Amino acid sequence: MVMSGGMANSFLPIEAKELTPSEFLVGLVVSSYHFVRLFFELPSGVVSDRVGRGKLILLGLGTGAIGAVICAEATSVYALMLGRAMWGFGASFFFLNNTTLIMTMFEPERRGKALGLFQSLEVVGNVVGQPIGAIIAEYYGFRSAFYASAILVSIGVIPVFLSKDFSRRAAAHMAVSGERRSLDLAKLARNPYLLILSGTVFIRMIVNRGITGTVFEIYLVDHLMLSLGLVGVALMIRSIGFSLTTVGSGILIDHFGGKTTVVIGTIIEAASMMLYTFARSIEAIIPIVLLDGLGSGMLSVSLMVILSNQVDLRHTGSAVGLYRTFQDAGSVVGPMLMMGLYGAFSTPLNAYVCFYFTAAMLMANIPFLLKLPKRGARTKDA
């Protein structure tokens, strides 16, 4: 699923821009994937706590493959939007339940390393998928690239369906009381640390999808005149940086705590946004995208580890669902907000405004991050 998504992300805003002159619709195409997830992440988490993770993971994979096929056959921006929405529906079940399963399988002292390794393996899919998707799109067309994505998602069903050990683990930690469920959801809404984490991931995804997933690709093609293949290479290098720190961050978190790691990651990513405005060639872009990936990876793992320490394991799915709802909200708002800013100014000021705006958002969030608990501390409502 991750590799197939990486293949599509490398060229999606470019294809959308070819289908419509409207910056708003380009942003909406990118956002549609996460717009649907916005409404299904929390229900997916609640349901998975009651019925297990395995069936929902299979549902996510199957629906994602259908969405990729719809995108392959799209001849209008609206059909492309529909396919991405279907793909996002499947992803809301797949990614939430995978993450929740990892969080419930490991004890707190091992969770940082486990989540770091898991997310680094996810990023391998992006590292491989982005340049492959860009090259397929450049030489064989967007349609072929989407079909390749659909095939990859379909293959993912096989090991999930056949593994008996996976099915056993996916059924563990299920809640049994509906009354307890309502009470726990109310507690989640009152947890100040969870609200800070949710707000942080909202900002992070505005940056991740609004800049890295939308404006950045258009900036490389329209301003720096790079080919789609080189765009894929730049995204691959960012994913390599992300992968390196998802592994390393687990070790940092275990030694220094999640709060320190997430603050450092925020500063690194904000610095990267500002440095993009000075790049004039692919050679200048490469070290910046690598730095951007390093900062983003530190944020990704540390936020999830802090989250896992704030909730009862039996209700992890609901907590992750709430967290990922804010994540999807940022992914919806980000592309539309950034493309709105991009279209409001003349070239090259439009891209610079987007980069500096996101850097300011990241830095403004640091005072809130400093209120997060040290290491594994919990609130009384956790």
C-alpha atoms as a printed R data frame, in Angstrom:
    type eleno elety resid chain resno       x       y       z
1   ATOM     1    CA   MET     A     1   0.000   0.000   0.000
2   ATOM     2    CA   VAL     A     2   2.803   2.434   0.871
3   ATOM     3    CA   MET     A     3   4.816   1.680  -2.254
4   ATOM     4    CA   SER     A     4   1.734   2.025  -4.462
5   ATOM     5    CA   GLY     A     5   0.904   5.352  -2.834
6   ATOM     6    CA   GLY     A     6   4.474   6.548  -3.329
7   ATOM     7    CA   MET     A     7   4.269   5.721  -7.025
8   ATOM     8    CA   ALA     A     8   1.161   7.875  -7.412
9   ATOM     9    CA   ASN     A     9   2.356  10.772  -5.238
10  ATOM    10    CA   SER     A    10   5.338  11.464  -7.486
11  ATOM    11    CA   PHE     A    11   3.183  12.570 -10.424
12  ATOM    12    CA   LEU     A    12  -0.367  13.118  -9.088
13  ATOM    13    CA   PRO     A    13  -0.279  16.946  -8.828
14  ATOM    14    CA   ILE     A    14   1.354  17.124 -12.267
15  ATOM    15    CA   GLU     A    15  -1.410  15.035 -13.852
16  ATOM    16    CA   ALA     A    16  -4.100  17.010 -12.040
17  ATOM    17    CA   LYS     A    17  -2.573  20.256 -13.298
18  ATOM    18    CA   GLU     A    18  -2.734  18.921 -16.869
19  ATOM    19    CA   LEU     A    19  -6.436  18.098 -16.459
20  ATOM    20    CA   THR     A    20  -7.466  21.468 -15.025
21  ATOM    21    CA   PRO     A    21  -6.135  25.047 -14.943
22  ATOM    22    CA   SER     A    22  -7.629  25.561 -11.457
23  ATOM    23    CA   GLU     A    23  -5.131  25.563  -8.574
24  ATOM    24    CA   PHE     A    24  -8.034  24.854  -6.220
25  ATOM    25    CA   LEU     A    25  -9.000  21.657  -8.063
26  ATOM    26    CA   VAL     A    26  -5.378  20.508  -8.119
27  ATOM    27    CA   GLY     A    27  -5.299  20.910  -4.353
28  ATOM    28    CA   LEU     A    28  -8.647  19.135  -4.067
29  ATOM    29    CA   VAL     A    29  -7.398  16.128  -6.048
30  ATOM    30    CA   VAL     A    30  -4.461  15.733  -3.675
31  ATOM    31    CA   SER     A    31  -6.699  16.356  -0.653
32  ATOM    32    CA   SER     A    32  -9.473  13.940  -1.679
33  ATOM    33    CA   TYR     A    33  -7.410  10.946  -0.534
34  ATOM    34    CA   HIS     A    34  -7.253  12.334   2.987
35  ATOM    35    CA   PHE     A    35 -10.663  14.027   2.941
36  ATOM    36    CA   VAL     A    36 -12.388  10.641   2.974
37  ATOM    37    CA   ARG     A    37 -10.005   9.347   5.629
38  ATOM    38    CA   LEU     A    38 -11.005  12.288   7.803
39  ATOM    39    CA   PHE     A    39 -14.434  10.683   8.335
40  ATOM    40    CA   PHE     A    40 -13.371   7.047   8.676
41  ATOM    41    CA   GLU     A    41 -10.197   7.010  10.807
42  ATOM    42    CA   LEU     A    42 -11.983   7.323  14.177
43  ATOM    43    CA   PRO     A    43 -14.793   4.839  13.318
44  ATOM    44    CA   SER     A    44 -12.139   2.435  12.040
45  ATOM    45    CA   GLY     A    45 -10.275   2.669  15.346
46  ATOM    46    CA   VAL     A    46 -13.399   2.151  17.440
47  ATOM    47    CA   VAL     A    47 -14.572  -0.809  15.348
48  ATOM    48    CA   SER     A    48 -11.131  -2.422  15.329
49  ATOM    49    CA   ASP     A    49 -11.001  -2.345  19.140
50  ATOM    50    CA   ARG     A    50 -14.197  -4.421  19.128
51  ATOM    51    CA   VAL     A    51 -13.795  -6.805  16.145
52  ATOM    52    CA   GLY     A    52 -10.011  -6.979  15.647
53  ATOM    53    CA   ARG     A    53  -7.609  -5.551  13.070
54  ATOM    54    CA   GLY     A    54  -7.267  -8.278  10.414
55  ATOM    55    CA   LYS     A    55 -10.573  -7.977   8.545
56  ATOM    56    CA   LEU     A    56 -10.298  -4.206   8.366
57  ATOM    57    CA   ILE     A    57  -6.768  -4.428   6.952
58  ATOM    58    CA   LEU     A    58  -8.048  -6.720   4.195
59  ATOM    59    CA   LEU     A    59 -10.933  -4.320   3.511
60  ATOM    60    CA   GLY     A    60  -8.467  -1.457   3.214
61  ATOM    61    CA   LEU     A    61  -6.231  -3.276   0.739
62  ATOM    62    CA   GLY     A    62  -9.116  -4.351  -1.497
63  ATOM    63    CA   THR     A    63 -10.714  -0.903  -1.587
64  ATOM    64    CA   GLY     A    64  -7.353   0.757  -2.252
65  ATOM    65    CA   ALA     A    65  -6.794  -1.429  -5.313
66  ATOM    66    CA   ILE     A    66 -10.213  -0.445  -6.695
67  ATOM    67    CA   GLY     A    67  -9.388   3.227  -6.179
68  ATOM    68    CA   ALA     A    68  -6.129   2.878  -8.115
69  ATOM    69    CA   VAL     A    69  -7.983   1.309 -11.063
70  ATOM    70    CA   ILE     A    70 -10.497   4.183 -11.098
71  ATOM    71    CA   CYS     A    71  -7.580   6.645 -11.204
72  ATOM    72    CA   ALA     A    72  -6.040   4.716 -14.117
73  ATOM    73    CA   GLU     A    73  -9.228   5.087 -16.161
74  ATOM    74    CA   ALA     A    74  -9.854   8.730 -15.198
75  ATOM    75    CA   THR     A    75 -10.237  11.165 -18.101
76  ATOM    76    CA   SER     A    76 -11.295  14.183 -16.030
77  ATOM    77    CA   VAL     A    77 -10.108  15.821 -12.839
78  ATOM    78    CA   TYR     A    78 -13.339  14.772 -11.110
79  ATOM    79    CA   ALA     A    79 -12.879  11.078 -11.971
80  ATOM    80    CA   LEU     A    80  -9.314  11.313 -10.693
81  ATOM    81    CA   MET     A    81 -10.677  12.847  -7.514
82  ATOM    82    CA   LEU     A    82 -13.170   9.978  -7.105
83  ATOM    83    CA   GLY     A    83 -10.460   7.346  -7.493
84  ATOM    84    CA   ARG     A    84  -8.241   9.022  -4.937
85  ATOM    85    CA   ALA     A    85 -11.180   9.253  -2.536
86  ATOM    86    CA   MET     A    86 -11.812   5.507  -2.868
87  ATOM    87    CA   TRP     A    87  -8.115   4.870  -2.348
88  ATOM    88    CA   GLY     A    88  -8.221   7.007   0.783
89  ATOM    89    CA   PHE     A    89 -11.225   5.081   2.110
90  ATOM    90    CA   GLY     A    90  -9.193   1.892   1.952
91  ATOM    91    CA   ALA     A    91  -6.148   3.554   3.483
92  ATOM    92    CA   SER     A    92  -8.161   4.709   6.524
93  ATOM    93    CA   PHE     A    93  -8.683   1.055   7.476
94  ATOM    94    CA   PHE     A    94  -5.283  -0.238   6.417
95  ATOM    95    CA   PHE     A    95  -2.853   2.231   7.991
96  ATOM    96    CA   LEU     A    96  -4.692   2.793  11.267
97  ATOM    97    CA   ASN     A    97  -4.947  -0.901  12.030
98  ATOM    98    CA   ASN     A    98  -1.347  -1.617  11.055
99  ATOM    99    CA   THR     A    99  -0.068   1.127  13.366
100 ATOM   100    CA   THR     A   100  -2.375   0.097  16.209
101 ATOM   101    CA   LEU     A   101  -1.291  -3.523  15.898
102 ATOM   102    CA   ILE     A   102   2.383  -2.577  16.293
103 ATOM   103    CA   MET     A   103   1.617  -0.356  19.307
104 ATOM   104    CA   THR     A   104  -0.255  -3.141  21.117
105 ATOM   105    CA   MET     A   105   2.306  -5.856  20.362
106 ATOM   106    CA   PHE     A   106   5.262  -4.241  22.191
107 ATOM   107    CA   GLU     A   107   5.924  -3.049  25.726
108 ATOM   108    CA   PRO     A   108   6.626   0.703  26.253
109 ATOM   109    CA   GLU     A   109  10.386   0.227  26.613
110 ATOM   110    CA   ARG     A   110  10.548  -1.462  23.198
111 ATOM   111    CA   ARG     A   111   7.822   0.523  21.450
112 ATOM   112    CA   GLY     A   112  10.078   3.336  20.210
113 ATOM   113    CA   LYS     A   113  12.386   0.948  18.354
114 ATOM   114    CA   ALA     A   114   9.449  -1.109  17.058
115 ATOM   115    CA   LEU     A   115   7.552   1.895  15.692
116 ATOM   116    CA   GLY     A   116  10.756   3.323  14.252
117 ATOM   117    CA   LEU     A   117  11.566   0.087  12.430
118 ATOM   118    CA   PHE     A   118   7.972  -0.305  11.246
119 ATOM   119    CA   GLN     A   119   7.761   3.215   9.858
120 ATOM   120    CA   SER     A   120  11.195   2.924   8.250
121 ATOM   121    CA   LEU     A   121   9.981  -0.175   6.398
122 ATOM   122    CA   GLU     A   122   6.939   1.796   5.282
123 ATOM   123    CA   VAL     A   123   9.226   4.488   3.934
124 ATOM   124    CA   VAL     A   124  11.184   1.919   1.938
125 ATOM   125    CA   GLY     A   125   8.028   1.634  -0.132
126 ATOM   126    CA   ASN     A   126   8.147   5.374  -0.800
127 ATOM   127    CA   VAL     A   127  11.877   5.289  -1.517
128 ATOM   128    CA   VAL     A   128  11.361   2.618  -4.151
129 ATOM   129    CA   GLY     A   129   7.916   3.661  -5.338
130 ATOM   130    CA   GLN     A   130   8.404   7.377  -6.018
131 ATOM   131    CA   PRO     A   131  11.121   7.163  -8.692
132 ATOM   132    CA   ILE     A   132   9.524   4.060 -10.235
133 ATOM   133    CA   GLY     A   133   6.142   5.794 -10.441
134 ATOM   134    CA   ALA     A   134   7.692   8.937 -11.925
135 ATOM   135    CA   ILE     A   135   9.633   6.954 -14.539
136 ATOM   136    CA   ILE     A   136   6.625   4.822 -15.515
137 ATOM   137    CA   ALA     A   137   4.490   7.970 -15.822
138 ATOM   138    CA   GLU     A   138   7.133   9.726 -17.915
139 ATOM   139    CA   TYR     A   139   7.711   6.883 -20.394
140 ATOM   140    CA   TYR     A   140   4.456   4.919 -20.375
141 ATOM   141    CA   GLY     A   141   1.882   7.411 -19.135
142 ATOM   142    CA   PHE     A   142  -0.087   8.049 -15.974
143 ATOM   143    CA   ARG     A   143  -2.521   5.194 -16.710
144 ATOM   144    CA   SER     A   144   0.208   2.544 -16.628
145 ATOM   145    CA   ALA     A   145   1.606   3.900 -13.376
146 ATOM   146    CA   PHE     A   146  -1.790   3.687 -11.674
147 ATOM   147    CA   TYR     A   147  -2.314   0.109 -12.855
148 ATOM   148    CA   ALA     A   148   1.096  -0.814 -11.476
149 ATOM   149    CA   SER     A   149  -0.029   0.672  -8.150
150 ATOM   150    CA   ALA     A   150  -3.253  -1.375  -8.223
151 ATOM   151    CA   ILE     A   151  -1.304  -4.596  -8.804
152 ATOM   152    CA   LEU     A   152   0.994  -3.879  -5.851
153 ATOM   153    CA   VAL     A   153  -1.933  -3.247  -3.495
154 ATOM   154    CA   SER     A   154  -3.609  -6.478  -4.624
155 ATOM   155    CA   ILE     A   155  -0.453  -8.487  -3.943
156 ATOM   156    CA   GLY     A   156  -0.496  -7.180  -0.358
157 ATOM   157    CA   VAL     A   157  -3.715  -9.094   0.327
158 ATOM   158    CA   ILE     A   158  -1.986 -12.480  -0.061
159 ATOM   159    CA   PRO     A   159   0.258 -12.598   3.068
160 ATOM   160    CA   VAL     A   160  -2.421 -10.953   5.238
161 ATOM   161    CA   PHE     A   161  -5.034 -13.477   4.144
162 ATOM   162    CA   LEU     A   162  -2.826 -16.564   4.518
163 ATOM   163    CA   SER     A   163  -1.059 -15.842   7.828
164 ATOM   164    CA   LYS     A   164  -2.759 -17.542  10.799
165 ATOM   165    CA   ASP     A   165  -0.372 -15.907  13.281
166 ATOM   166    CA   PHE     A   166  -1.297 -12.492  11.902
167 ATOM   167    CA   SER     A   167  -4.998 -13.265  12.361
168 ATOM   168    CA   ARG     A   168  -4.413 -14.310  15.981
169 ATOM   169    CA   ARG     A   169  -2.463 -11.170  16.851
170 ATOM   170    CA   ALA     A   170  -4.916  -8.931  14.976
171 ATOM   171    CA   ALA     A   171  -7.771 -10.218  17.169
172 ATOM   172    CA   ALA     A   172  -6.019  -9.377  20.463
173 ATOM   173    CA   HIS     A   173  -6.763  -6.432  22.822
174 ATOM   174    CA   MET     A   174 -10.406  -6.132  21.785
175 ATOM   175    CA   ALA     A   175 -12.677  -4.145  24.110
176 ATOM   176    CA   VAL     A   176 -15.822  -5.938  25.287
177 ATOM   177    CA   SER     A   177 -17.968  -3.237  26.890
178 ATOM   178    CA   GLY     A   178 -19.874  -0.624  24.914
179 ATOM   179    CA   GLU     A   179 -20.392   1.406  28.101
180 ATOM   180    CA   ARG     A   180 -16.643   1.450  28.729
181 ATOM   181    CA   ARG     A   181 -16.121   2.502  25.129
182 ATOM   182    CA   SER     A   182 -18.214   5.687  25.466
183 ATOM   183    CA   LEU     A   183 -16.435   6.664  28.660
184 ATOM   184    CA   ASP     A   184 -12.991   6.161  27.120
185 ATOM   185    CA   LEU     A   185 -13.817   8.320  24.114
186 ATOM   186    CA   ALA     A   186 -14.878  11.106  26.463
187 ATOM   187    CA   LYS     A   187 -11.584  10.772  28.333
188 ATOM   188    CA   LEU     A   188  -9.632  10.982  25.085
189 ATOM   189    CA   ALA     A   189 -11.260  14.321  24.300
190 ATOM   190    CA   ARG     A   190 -10.164  15.680  27.707
191 ATOM   191    CA   ASN     A   191  -6.563  14.512  27.491
192 ATOM   192    CA   PRO     A   192  -4.467  17.710  27.001
193 ATOM   193    CA   TYR     A   193  -1.438  15.830  25.735
194 ATOM   194    CA   LEU     A   194  -3.474  14.020  23.106
195 ATOM   195    CA   LEU     A   195  -4.886  17.363  21.957
196 ATOM   196    CA   ILE     A   196  -1.369  18.817  21.637
197 ATOM   197    CA   LEU     A   197  -0.267  15.752  19.674
198 ATOM   198    CA   SER     A   198  -3.321  15.990  17.422
199 ATOM   199    CA   GLY     A   199  -2.729  19.694  16.771
200 ATOM   200    CA   THR     A   200   0.923  19.000  16.017
201 ATOM   201    CA   VAL     A   201   0.173  16.285  13.496
202 ATOM   202    CA   PHE     A   202  -2.401  18.612  11.898
203 ATOM   203    CA   ILE     A   203   0.337  21.203  11.296
204 ATOM   204    CA   ARG     A   204   2.820  18.552  10.241
205 ATOM   205    CA   MET     A   205   0.463  17.245   7.546
206 ATOM   206    CA   ILE     A   206  -0.258  20.733   6.226
207 ATOM   207    CA   VAL     A   207   3.485  20.877   5.598
208 ATOM   208    CA   ASN     A   208   3.803  17.291   4.409
209 ATOM   209    CA   ARG     A   209   0.910  17.293   1.950
210 ATOM   210    CA   GLY     A   210   0.614  20.995   1.197
211 ATOM   211    CA   ILE     A   211   4.304  21.508   0.473
212 ATOM   212    CA   THR     A   212   6.024  18.165  -0.059
213 ATOM   213    CA   GLY     A   213   3.023  16.537  -1.712
214 ATOM   214    CA   THR     A   214   1.812  19.447  -3.862
215 ATOM   215    CA   VAL     A   215   3.684  22.764  -4.136
216 ATOM   216    CA   PHE     A   216   7.140  21.202  -4.004
217 ATOM   217    CA   GLU     A   217   6.612  19.019  -7.110
218 ATOM   218    CA   ILE     A   218   5.121  21.920  -9.098
219 ATOM   219    CA   TYR     A   219   7.961  24.175  -7.900
220 ATOM   220    CA   LEU     A   220  10.568  21.728  -9.193
221 ATOM   221    CA   VAL     A   221   8.888  21.381 -12.596
222 ATOM   222    CA   ASP     A   222   7.696  24.957 -13.232
223 ATOM   223    CA   HIS     A   223  10.450  26.960 -11.489
224 ATOM   224    CA   LEU     A   224  13.556  24.786 -11.637
225 ATOM   225    CA   MET     A   225  12.559  23.113 -14.943
226 ATOM   226    CA   LEU     A   226  13.288  19.588 -13.722
227 ATOM   227    CA   SER     A   227  11.927  16.437 -15.380
228 ATOM   228    CA   LEU     A   228   9.444  14.100 -13.726
229 ATOM   229    CA   GLY     A   229  12.250  11.578 -13.290
230 ATOM   230    CA   LEU     A   230  14.321  14.065 -11.287
231 ATOM   231    CA   VAL     A   231  11.267  14.982  -9.218
232 ATOM   232    CA   GLY     A   232  10.965  11.308  -8.321
233 ATOM   233    CA   VAL     A   233  14.662  11.190  -7.394
234 ATOM   234    CA   ALA     A   234  14.279  14.239  -5.121
235 ATOM   235    CA   LEU     A   235  11.300  12.648  -3.359
236 ATOM   236    CA   MET     A   236  13.202   9.381  -3.047
237 ATOM   237    CA   ILE     A   237  16.103  11.155  -1.309
238 ATOM   238    CA   ARG     A   238  13.677  12.787   1.116
239 ATOM   239    CA   SER     A   239  12.224   9.364   1.866
240 ATOM   240    CA   ILE     A   240  15.710   8.010   2.513
241 ATOM   241    CA   GLY     A   241  16.241  10.755   5.108
242 ATOM   242    CA   PHE     A   242  12.862   9.950   6.623
243 ATOM   243    CA   SER     A   243  13.720   6.258   6.789
244 ATOM   244    CA   LEU     A   244  17.068   6.885   8.461
245 ATOM   245    CA   THR     A   245  15.518   8.880  11.292
246 ATOM   246    CA   THR     A   246  12.529   6.600  11.809
247 ATOM   247    CA   VAL     A   247  15.039   3.956  12.875
248 ATOM   248    CA   GLY     A   248  17.350   6.374  14.687
249 ATOM   249    CA   SER     A   249  14.526   8.256  16.386
250 ATOM   250    CA   GLY     A   250  13.382   5.132  18.189
251 ATOM   251    CA   ILE     A   251  16.814   4.963  19.822
252 ATOM   252    CA   LEU     A   252  16.831   8.712  20.566
253 ATOM   253    CA   ILE     A   253  13.387   8.517  22.137
254 ATOM   254    CA   ASP     A   254  14.377   5.608  24.354
255 ATOM   255    CA   HIS     A   255  17.388   7.603  25.624
256 ATOM   256    CA   PHE     A   256  16.218  11.243  25.673
257 ATOM   257    CA   GLY     A   257  12.418  11.065  25.518
258 ATOM   258    CA   GLY     A   258   9.863  11.865  22.850
259 ATOM   259    CA   LYS     A   259   9.490  15.550  23.694
260 ATOM   260    CA   THR     A   260  13.135  16.399  22.972
261 ATOM   261    CA   THR     A   261  13.066  14.425  19.749
262 ATOM   262    CA   VAL     A   262   9.873  16.031  18.458
263 ATOM   263    CA   VAL     A   263  11.137  19.573  19.184
264 ATOM   264    CA   ILE     A   264  14.419  18.929  17.352
265 ATOM   265    CA   GLY     A   265  12.530  17.420  14.414
266 ATOM   266    CA   THR     A   266  10.255  20.479  14.230
267 ATOM   267    CA   ILE     A   267  13.222  22.872  14.119
268 ATOM   268    CA   ILE     A   268  14.922  20.827  11.389
269 ATOM   269    CA   GLU     A   269  11.800  20.724   9.223
270 ATOM   270    CA   ALA     A   270  11.163  24.471   9.638
271 ATOM   271    CA   ALA     A   271  14.764  25.196   8.613
272 ATOM   272    CA   SER     A   272  14.309  23.006   5.522
273 ATOM   273    CA   MET     A   273  11.253  24.984   4.414
274 ATOM   274    CA   MET     A   274  13.283  28.209   4.476
275 ATOM   275    CA   LEU     A   275  16.284  26.656   2.734
276 ATOM   276    CA   TYR     A   276  14.131  25.560  -0.231
277 ATOM   277    CA   THR     A   277  13.786  29.216  -1.241
278 ATOM   278    CA   PHE     A   278  17.551  29.416  -1.887
279 ATOM   279    CA   ALA     A   279  17.757  26.320  -4.123
280 ATOM   280    CA   ARG     A   280  18.268  26.892  -7.848
281 ATOM   281    CA   SER     A   281  19.301  23.428  -9.098
282 ATOM   282    CA   ILE     A   282  18.861  19.720  -8.385
283 ATOM   283    CA   GLU     A   283  22.311  19.711  -6.762
284 ATOM   284    CA   ALA     A   284  21.156  22.344  -4.277
285 ATOM   285    CA   ILE     A   285  17.824  20.579  -3.673
286 ATOM   286    CA   ILE     A   286  19.331  17.196  -2.735
287 ATOM   287    CA   PRO     A   287  20.866  18.114   0.675
288 ATOM   288    CA   ILE     A   288  17.754  20.128   1.604
289 ATOM   289    CA   VAL     A   289  15.283  17.324   0.835
290 ATOM   290    CA   LEU     A   290  17.505  14.965   2.798
291 ATOM   291    CA   LEU     A   291  17.417  17.339   5.784
292 ATOM   292    CA   ASP     A   292  13.645  17.714   5.373
293 ATOM   293    CA   GLY     A   293  13.234  13.947   5.466
294 ATOM   294    CA   LEU     A   294  15.362  13.671   8.603
295 ATOM   295    CA   GLY     A   295  13.225  16.202  10.459
296 ATOM   296    CA   SER     A   296   9.960  14.710   9.254
297 ATOM   297    CA   GLY     A   297  11.006  11.218  10.330
298 ATOM   298    CA   MET     A   298  11.880  12.413  13.833
299 ATOM   299    CA   LEU     A   299   8.440  13.989  14.168
300 ATOM   300    CA   SER     A   300   6.593  10.967  12.843
301 ATOM   301    CA   VAL     A   301   8.012   8.418  15.278
302 ATOM   302    CA   SER     A   302   8.215  10.604  18.378
303 ATOM   303    CA   LEU     A   303   4.585  11.736  18.102
304 ATOM   304    CA   MET     A   304   3.353   8.143  17.841
305 ATOM   305    CA   VAL     A   305   5.475   6.958  20.771
306 ATOM   306    CA   ILE     A   306   4.204   9.768  23.030
307 ATOM   307    CA   LEU     A   307   0.659   8.941  21.943
308 ATOM   308    CA   SER     A   308   1.067   5.244  22.764
309 ATOM   309    CA   ASN     A   309   2.089   6.117  26.325
310 ATOM   310    CA   GLN     A   310  -1.092   8.122  26.956
311 ATOM   311    CA   VAL     A   311  -3.775   5.472  26.420
312 ATOM   312    CA   ASP     A   312  -4.801   2.035  27.649
313 ATOM   313    CA   LEU     A   313  -3.699  -0.669  25.195
314 ATOM   314    CA   ARG     A   314  -7.283  -1.945  24.880
315 ATOM   315    CA   HIS     A   315  -8.339   1.426  23.493
316 ATOM   316    CA   THR     A   316  -5.332   2.219  21.341
317 ATOM   317    CA   GLY     A   317  -7.390   1.964  18.158
318 ATOM   318    CA   SER     A   318  -9.728   4.756  19.275
319 ATOM   319    CA   ALA     A   319  -6.836   7.011  20.325
320 ATOM   320    CA   VAL     A   320  -4.991   6.427  17.064
321 ATOM   321    CA   GLY     A   321  -8.256   7.047  15.211
322 ATOM   322    CA   LEU     A   322  -8.669  10.450  16.863
323 ATOM   323    CA   TYR     A   323  -5.024  11.330  16.216
324 ATOM   324    CA   ARG     A   324  -5.215  10.273  12.580
325 ATOM   325    CA   THR     A   325  -8.443  12.241  12.106
326 ATOM   326    CA   PHE     A   326  -6.452  15.401  12.823
327 ATOM   327    CA   GLN     A   327  -3.695  14.056  10.600
328 ATOM   328    CA   ASP     A   328  -6.137  13.649   7.731
329 ATOM   329    CA   ALA     A   329  -7.643  17.074   8.394
330 ATOM   330    CA   GLY     A   330  -4.186  18.587   7.899
331 ATOM   331    CA   SER     A   331  -3.757  16.550   4.741
332 ATOM   332    CA   VAL     A   332  -7.051  17.918   3.406
333 ATOM   333    CA   VAL     A   333  -6.411  21.532   4.364
334 ATOM   334    CA   GLY     A   334  -2.740  21.558   3.364
335 ATOM   335    CA   PRO     A   335  -2.938  21.141  -0.433
336 ATOM   336    CA   MET     A   336  -5.905  23.517  -0.789
337 ATOM   337    CA   LEU     A   337  -4.390  26.140   1.517
338 ATOM   338    CA   MET     A   338  -0.964  25.996  -0.121
339 ATOM   339    CA   MET     A   339  -2.363  26.026  -3.659
340 ATOM   340    CA   GLY     A   340  -4.553  28.985  -2.647
341 ATOM   341    CA   LEU     A   341  -1.449  30.870  -1.501
342 ATOM   342    CA   TYR     A   342   0.426  29.692  -4.572
343 ATOM   343    CA   GLY     A   343  -2.237  31.091  -6.889
344 ATOM   344    CA   ALA     A   344  -2.512  34.418  -5.002
345 ATOM   345    CA   PHE     A   345   1.003  35.642  -5.792
346 ATOM   346    CA   SER     A   346   3.125  36.014  -8.883
347 ATOM   347    CA   THR     A   347   6.083  33.790  -9.770
348 ATOM   348    CA   PRO     A   348   8.459  33.094  -8.005
349 ATOM   349    CA   LEU     A   349   7.004  34.800  -4.906
350 ATOM   350    CA   ASN     A   350   4.130  32.297  -4.795
351 ATOM   351    CA   ALA     A   351   6.361  29.361  -3.861
352 ATOM   352    CA   TYR     A   352   8.421  31.403  -1.399
353 ATOM   353    CA   VAL     A   353   5.280  32.522   0.476
354 ATOM   354    CA   CYS     A   354   4.222  28.875   0.867
355 ATOM   355    CA   PHE     A   355   7.633  27.787   2.192
356 ATOM   356    CA   TYR     A   356   7.943  30.615   4.724
357 ATOM   357    CA   PHE     A   357   4.334  30.297   5.873
358 ATOM   358    CA   THR     A   358   4.785  26.630   6.771
359 ATOM   359    CA   ALA     A   359   8.103  27.342   8.502
360 ATOM   360    CA   ALA     A   360   6.357  29.931  10.689
361 ATOM   361    CA   MET     A   361   3.581  27.451  11.568
362 ATOM   362    CA   LEU     A   362   6.099  24.842  12.679
363 ATOM   363    CA   MET     A   363   8.060  27.257  14.868
364 ATOM   364    CA   ALA     A   364   4.898  28.702  16.449
365 ATOM   365    CA   ASN     A   365   3.954  25.206  17.649
366 ATOM   366    CA   ILE     A   366   7.152  24.649  19.674
367 ATOM   367    CA   PRO     A   367   5.828  26.292  22.913
368 ATOM   368    CA   PHE     A   368   2.991  23.758  22.923
369 ATOM   369    CA   LEU     A   369   5.390  20.861  22.333
370 ATOM   370    CA   LEU     A   370   7.394  21.902  25.381
371 ATOM   371    CA   LYS     A   371   4.306  21.137  27.504
372 ATOM   372    CA   LEU     A   372   4.342  17.470  26.525
373 ATOM   373    CA   PRO     A   373   5.223  14.936  29.250
374 ATOM   374    CA   LYS     A   374   8.734  13.667  29.824
375 ATOM   375    CA   ARG     A   375   9.400  10.163  28.561
376 ATOM   376    CA   GLY     A   376   6.502   7.819  29.415
377 ATOM   377    CA   ALA     A   377   4.516  10.034  31.819
378 ATOM   378    CA   ARG     A   378   0.748   9.656  31.634
379 ATOM   379    CA   THR     A   379  -2.179  11.853  32.478
380 ATOM   380    CA   LYS     A   380  -4.691  10.608  35.007
381 ATOM   381    CA   ASP     A   381  -7.280  10.248  32.209
382 ATOM   382    CA   ALA     A   382  -5.054   8.096  30.039
